[in-house]
Amino acid sequence: MQRHYFRLLLTAGLCIPLGIGQVSRTPVVTALGTDGGEDVKSLSLPGVTLKAGETLLVSTNDEDDDAKVTWNGISLHQDIASTDGSCGCYTKIFSLYIANGGTGDIVARHTVGDFSINASSVTNLAPSALDKTRAAQGTGTDPSSGATPITTKANEFLWGAIGYASNSVVSGVWSDGFTSGGQLTFTGDTGGVEDGYKIVSSTGAFAAAKTGVVKDGWSALIATYAIAP
């Protein structure tokens, strides 16, 4: 028997089936914190509580190419990284599906240098959610990751990260309906990293991009994640 999902319209007292391709479990994004430092080996966001079934997403931006992140001693998976540091920075996206809830420190480490991180939690992603990725580097006012390959699932969560060589404030506008993650910390030299996200209900090739930012070297990344059915 085909399974049906219903959305309760409280004001009308009606139950209406969701149409084909509609998202049945909408992800909710919570900003957990941001940090940055000049000539440091590590950054920490202490005492971060996560619930079972949440996904932790951490974006990093640094002068080196060896950043790693843990939560409560558990290593996050590196989903996508910029491969060219000629813009003056390396940017990465890390994720961890939280099978069991708990409280612990988010710790990001690299060799040494200017370093910035953003951390957010996302509900209702699949346990093995990572699907498609893309990264690009450049200089100018319109950073873009470039388009991913066609996504596998109709219902996916798109996460974009843009790292800057020296920009100290958020500027410009996210493209294609992305919502700002609302976090950026300047390190004093290498610029911060900012995030944006979007929920889609059909397959496609997607990019994380902004227009009108303060001119700078940039590294732009996107990772797409399947939403839990």
C-alpha positions in Angstrom: 0.0 0.0 0.0 1.3 3.4 -0.9 2.3 5.5 2.1 0.7 8.9 2.3 1.9 11.9 4.3 -0.5 14.5 5.6 -0.1 18.1 6.6 -2.5 19.3 9.3 -4.1 22.7 8.6 -5.1 23.7 12.1 -7.0 26.8 11.1 -9.3 24.9 8.8 -9.3 21.6 10.6 -8.3 19.7 7.4 -5.7 17.2 6.5 -4.3 17.6 3.0 -1.9 15.1 1.4 1.6 16.5 0.5 2.2 16.5 -3.3 4.8 14.4 -5.0 8.3 15.9 -4.5 7.3 18.0 -1.5 9.6 17.9 1.6 7.9 15.9 4.4 10.5 16.8 7.0 11.9 20.3 6.8 15.4 20.8 8.1 15.9 23.5 10.8 19.2 25.2 11.0 20.6 26.5 14.4 23.8 28.6 14.5 26.0 27.2 17.3 28.8 29.7 17.3 31.8 31.2 15.4 35.4 31.8 16.4 38.6 33.1 14.8 42.2 33.8 15.8 45.4 35.1 14.4 48.4 32.8 14.4 46.7 30.0 16.4 46.9 26.2 16.3 43.3 25.5 17.4 39.9 27.1 18.0 37.2 25.8 20.4 33.5 26.2 20.9 33.0 24.7 24.4 30.0 22.8 25.8 27.9 22.3 22.6 24.9 20.2 23.1 23.5 18.2 20.2 20.4 15.9 20.1 20.3 12.4 18.5 19.4 12.8 14.8 20.9 16.2 14.3 23.8 16.8 11.9 26.7 19.1 12.9 28.1 21.2 10.1 31.4 23.1 10.5 33.0 25.4 8.0 36.6 26.4 8.4 38.9 29.0 6.7 42.7 29.1 7.2 46.1 29.8 5.7 47.0 26.1 5.6 45.4 23.0 4.1 45.3 20.6 7.1 42.3 21.7 9.2 40.5 18.9 11.2 37.5 19.2 13.5 36.1 17.1 16.3 33.0 17.2 18.6 33.2 15.5 21.9 36.3 13.8 20.7 34.6 12.4 17.6 36.1 13.3 14.2 33.9 15.1 11.7 34.0 14.0 8.1 35.6 16.4 5.6 32.9 16.7 2.9 34.6 19.2 0.5 37.7 21.4 0.5 39.2 24.1 -1.7 42.3 22.7 -3.5 43.9 26.0 -4.4 45.2 28.4 -1.8 46.2 31.1 -4.2 43.3 33.3 -3.0 45.0 33.5 0.4 42.9 30.9 2.2 41.7 27.3 2.3 38.1 26.6 3.1 36.5 23.3 4.1 33.1 21.9 5.1 32.9 19.1 7.7 29.9 17.2 8.9 28.9 14.7 11.6 25.5 12.9 12.0 24.7 12.6 15.7 23.5 9.1 16.4 23.4 9.7 20.1 23.0 13.1 21.7 25.4 14.6 24.1 27.4 17.6 25.1 31.0 18.3 24.1 33.5 20.8 22.7 33.8 21.6 19.0 37.6 21.7 18.4 39.2 22.7 15.1 43.0 22.3 14.7 45.5 23.0 12.0 49.3 23.5 11.9 49.4 27.2 12.8 48.2 30.5 11.3 45.1 32.6 10.9 42.0 30.4 11.4 38.2 30.9 11.5 35.3 28.5 12.0 31.4 28.5 11.9 29.3 25.7 13.5 25.6 25.0 12.9 23.3 22.1 13.6 20.7 20.9 11.1 17.7 18.6 11.9 16.1 16.0 9.6 19.0 15.1 7.4 19.6 11.4 6.5 22.3 9.6 8.5 24.5 9.2 5.4 23.3 12.3 3.7 26.2 13.7 1.7 25.5 13.7 -2.1 27.2 16.2 -4.4 29.9 18.8 -3.9 31.7 21.5 -5.9 34.4 24.1 -5.1 36.0 27.0 -6.9 38.5 29.8 -6.1 38.9 33.3 -7.5 39.2 37.0 -6.9 36.5 39.6 -7.3 33.0 40.6 -6.1 30.9 37.6 -7.1 32.2 34.4 -5.4 30.6 31.1 -6.7 31.3 27.4 -6.1 30.1 26.6 -9.6 27.4 24.1 -10.2 27.4 20.6 -8.7 26.6 17.5 -10.8 22.9 16.7 -10.9 21.7 15.7 -7.4 20.6 12.2 -6.7 17.5 12.9 -4.5 14.7 15.3 -5.0 14.6 16.5 -1.4 18.0 17.9 -0.5 19.6 20.5 1.8 22.2 22.7 0.2 25.0 24.1 2.4 27.4 26.7 1.0 30.6 28.2 2.5 32.6 31.1 1.3 36.0 31.9 2.8 37.8 35.2 2.2 41.4 36.2 2.0 40.9 39.4 4.0 37.3 40.5 4.2 36.4 41.4 7.8 32.6 41.9 7.4 29.7 40.3 5.6 28.8 42.0 2.4 26.8 41.3 -0.8 23.7 39.2 -1.3 23.3 35.4 -1.6 22.0 34.2 -4.9 19.2 31.8 -5.9 17.2 32.0 -2.7 20.0 30.9 -0.3 19.5 32.0 3.3 22.5 33.4 5.2 23.8 31.3 8.1 24.4 34.6 10.0 28.0 33.9 11.2 31.4 35.4 10.4 34.5 36.1 12.5 37.5 38.0 11.3 40.9 36.7 12.3 43.0 39.8 11.8 44.6 38.7 8.5 42.9 35.8 6.7 39.3 36.7 6.4 36.3 34.9 7.9 34.1 32.2 6.5 30.3 32.6 6.0 27.6 30.1 5.3 24.3 30.0 3.4 21.7 27.3 2.9 18.7 26.3 0.8 16.1 23.5 0.8 15.1 22.1 -2.6 12.4 19.6 -3.6 13.7 18.6 -7.1 16.9 17.3 -8.5 19.3 19.8 -10.2 22.7 21.3 -10.5 23.2 23.9 -7.7 25.8 26.5 -6.8 26.5 28.5 -3.7 27.1 32.1 -4.8 27.0 35.8 -3.8 27.0 39.0 -5.7 28.3 42.4 -4.7 30.7 41.4 -2.0 33.7 43.6 -1.1 36.4 42.7 -3.7 38.7 40.0 -2.3 40.2 36.6 -2.9 37.7 34.0 -2.1 37.1 30.2 -2.0 33.5 29.1 -2.5 32.1 25.6 -1.7 28.8 23.7 -1.8 27.7 20.4 -0.4 24.3 18.8 -0.8 22.7 16.5 1.7 19.7 14.2 1.4 16.8 15.0 3.7 15.5 12.1 5.8 12.3 10.6 4.4 
